[in-house]
Amino acid sequence: MTLTGVITEIIDDNKPGVDGRPPIYKKIATIDLMNGQSANVEFFRELRTFLSKGFKINDRVQVECKLHGRKNRLKKTFNNVIAISIQRI
């Protein structure tokens, strides 16, 4: 899936390790899709660093991403939008 729009927010969303699991380090960028919609896209690993150093608020970008649906232990469902690549346009 490809999302094209403007970065309106970049936040750290790091989570400590729980129950023997490793910590999760990620950034979330809110992308205004310019059609009245927006998406919160998660950036992990090297893309997390790339986002931090190469992009800023108000940059127009194109993000390739995948969807990942899951349930937690309490059976709450989540749909995550995870970045595969990002480029400035």
Contacts in CASP RR format, 6 or more apart in sequence:
PFRMAT RR
TARGET T0000
AUTHOR 0000-0000-0000
METHOD contacts of the structure
MODEL  1
MTLTGVITEIIDDNKPGVDGRPPIYKKIATIDLMNGQSANVEFFRELRTF
LSKGFKINDRVQVECKLHGRKNRLKKTFNNVIAISIQRI
1 64 0 8 1.000
1 65 0 8 1.000
1 66 0 8 1.000
1 67 0 8 1.000
1 81 0 8 1.000
2 62 0 8 1.000
2 63 0 8 1.000
2 64 0 8 1.000
2 65 0 8 1.000
3 31 0 8 1.000
3 33 0 8 1.000
3 39 0 8 1.000
3 41 0 8 1.000
3 62 0 8 1.000
3 63 0 8 1.000
3 65 0 8 1.000
3 81 0 8 1.000
4 33 0 8 1.000
4 34 0 8 1.000
4 60 0 8 1.000
4 61 0 8 1.000
4 62 0 8 1.000
4 63 0 8 1.000
4 89 0 8 1.000
5 31 0 8 1.000
5 32 0 8 1.000
5 33 0 8 1.000
5 34 0 8 1.000
5 60 0 8 1.000
5 61 0 8 1.000
5 62 0 8 1.000
6 31 0 8 1.000
6 32 0 8 1.000
6 34 0 8 1.000
6 58 0 8 1.000
6 59 0 8 1.000
6 60 0 8 1.000
6 61 0 8 1.000
7 29 0 8 1.000
7 30 0 8 1.000
7 31 0 8 1.000
7 32 0 8 1.000
7 55 0 8 1.000
7 56 0 8 1.000
7 57 0 8 1.000
7 58 0 8 1.000
7 59 0 8 1.000
7 61 0 8 1.000
8 30 0 8 1.000
8 31 0 8 1.000
8 32 0 8 1.000
8 38 0 8 1.000
8 57 0 8 1.000
8 58 0 8 1.000
9 29 0 8 1.000
9 30 0 8 1.000
9 57 0 8 1.000
10 27 0 8 1.000
10 28 0 8 1.000
10 29 0 8 1.000
10 30 0 8 1.000
10 51 0 8 1.000
10 52 0 8 1.000
10 55 0 8 1.000
10 56 0 8 1.000
10 57 0 8 1.000
11 27 0 8 1.000
11 28 0 8 1.000
12 26 0 8 1.000
12 27 0 8 1.000
13 26 0 8 1.000
13 27 0 8 1.000
13 28 0 8 1.000
13 42 0 8 1.000
14 23 0 8 1.000
14 24 0 8 1.000
14 25 0 8 1.000
14 26 0 8 1.000
15 23 0 8 1.000
15 24 0 8 1.000
16 23 0 8 1.000
17 23 0 8 1.000
17 24 0 8 1.000
25 44 0 8 1.000
25 48 0 8 1.000
26 42 0 8 1.000
26 43 0 8 1.000
26 44 0 8 1.000
26 48 0 8 1.000
27 42 0 8 1.000
27 43 0 8 1.000
27 48 0 8 1.000
27 51 0 8 1.000
27 52 0 8 1.000
28 40 0 8 1.000
28 41 0 8 1.000
28 42 0 8 1.000
28 43 0 8 1.000
29 40 0 8 1.000
29 41 0 8 1.000
29 43 0 8 1.000
29 51 0 8 1.000
29 55 0 8 1.000
29 63 0 8 1.000
29 83 0 8 1.000
30 38 0 8 1.000
30 39 0 8 1.000
30 40 0 8 1.000
30 41 0 8 1.000
31 38 0 8 1.000
31 39 0 8 1.000
31 40 0 8 1.000
31 41 0 8 1.000
31 61 0 8 1.000
31 63 0 8 1.000
32 38 0 8 1.000
33 39 0 8 1.000
39 81 0 8 1.000
40 81 0 8 1.000
41 63 0 8 1.000
41 65 0 8 1.000
41 81 0 8 1.000
41 82 0 8 1.000
41 83 0 8 1.000
42 80 0 8 1.000
42 81 0 8 1.000
42 82 0 8 1.000
42 83 0 8 1.000
43 50 0 8 1.000
43 51 0 8 1.000
43 83 0 8 1.000
43 86 0 8 1.000
44 82 0 8 1.000
44 83 0 8 1.000
47 83 0 8 1.000
47 84 0 8 1.000
47 85 0 8 1.000
47 86 0 8 1.000
50 86 0 8 1.000
51 83 0 8 1.000
51 86 0 8 1.000
55 61 0 8 1.000
55 86 0 8 1.000
55 88 0 8 1.000
59 88 0 8 1.000
60 88 0 8 1.000
60 89 0 8 1.000
61 86 0 8 1.000
61 87 0 8 1.000
61 88 0 8 1.000
61 89 0 8 1.000
62 86 0 8 1.000
62 87 0 8 1.000
62 89 0 8 1.000
63 83 0 8 1.000
63 85 0 8 1.000
63 86 0 8 1.000
64 83 0 8 1.000
64 84 0 8 1.000
64 85 0 8 1.000
64 86 0 8 1.000
65 81 0 8 1.000
65 82 0 8 1.000
65 83 0 8 1.000
65 84 0 8 1.000
66 81 0 8 1.000
66 82 0 8 1.000
66 84 0 8 1.000
67 79 0 8 1.000
67 80 0 8 1.000
67 81 0 8 1.000
67 82 0 8 1.000
68 79 0 8 1.000
68 80 0 8 1.000
68 82 0 8 1.000
69 77 0 8 1.000
69 78 0 8 1.000
69 79 0 8 1.000
69 80 0 8 1.000
70 77 0 8 1.000
70 78 0 8 1.000
70 80 0 8 1.000
71 77 0 8 1.000
71 78 0 8 1.000
72 78 0 8 1.000
END
